[in-house]
C-alpha cells in the first residue's frame, strides 16, 4: 500500500499575511495628524516659553525631520530645525540664536517640544510645527507682552501635557479606525486560509479515491489468482481420481 504525505503550502499563507500587514500599516500612516494642544499662548517679556505639538496616532520622529518656523515671516523663517537625528541650525533666524532647545527624548513618542528662552515682544507671531515626511503640521499663535501690560488672552499655558477633550476624541477615533482595519484584515486572512485548506482537502479526497481504486484493483487480482489456483487443484484432483479408477478396473479384469 502506498502512503501519501500531505503538506500545506505555507509560502502562500505567509505572503497573504505580509500583504495584510502592509494594508494595516498603510492605513495607520494615512491617519497621522499634528496637534497643537495650546493654539494660542501669551507670555510676559523675559519668560521661558514651551511650544508643544504631537502626532496622532503616536509616531517615532527620531529619524524624521521636524521644523519649527515663523509662518508670519518671510523666508528664511526657521526657528529650530531637527534633521538627520540632530539639530540643524544653519538657517535659524538670528534673533533665536542660542535661545531654543528641542527635547530629543520626546521625539520617539511623536512629541515636538521647543523651549524658547527669555522671550521678547519681537518673538510674538505664528509658530508652525511641521513634519515634511508626513506632510502634517499645526500652528501656535504666541503673544509676548510687557510685564506691566494687562493680559487679554489669559495666563500662559506653557506646561500643558495632556491633550484636550477634542484631541482625546481624535486619538480614540484614529485608534478605532486602526483596530477596525486590523479586525477586517484578520477576518479576510482567516477566510483565505480556510479557502486554501478547503482546496487541500479536495485534493486529499481525490487522492483517497485513487488509493481506494488501486486497492480494489489489487484485491480483484488476488481473487482471480485464488480462483485460478482452486480450478487447477480441482482439475488435478479429477485427473487423479480418473487414474485411480482405471487402475481398479484393470485389477478386476485380471
C-alpha angles and dihedrals in degrees: 000000000000121000119218120206117207121205129182114229100239094179093072092046091050090051091053091050091052091049091051091050090052089053091052092047092049090052090049093050093049093056099059119122134170118238128195106198092198107040091171124044137170128197138172125245110278096022123129109239127203117207114194137186131166139187128248115240099026114266132179109246097177093107097034135084118260119188126194109188143159104248091185090067132069118255132308085057104144115142096177130348127195113197137157092009094306146067115283108196100161093112097035117138110258096237090062097052111134090356103091130076126182119205104234096184094064093053091082088063094049095257124133109197117179123188118203112193125217098355121212132201087258087064090066111114148088113308121197128202107202135177108197095193092060095030092227132125147150137207138231123200109215123193120189116197135185117266094251094043116108115244116244100179102043131254121326117269100208104144101047107147102168123066119237124254093270091055091047088053091051091049093050092047092051092048091048091054091049092049090048091051090049092050092049090047091051091048092051090047092052091049091050092048092049090049090051091049090049090057090049091050090052089052090050091052091052091050091049090052091053091048092052091049089051091050091048090051091050091047092051090050091051092050091051091051091051092050092049090049092051091048091052092050091049091051091050091049091051092050091049091050091050092051091049090051093053091050092054093051092052091052094052092050091057 
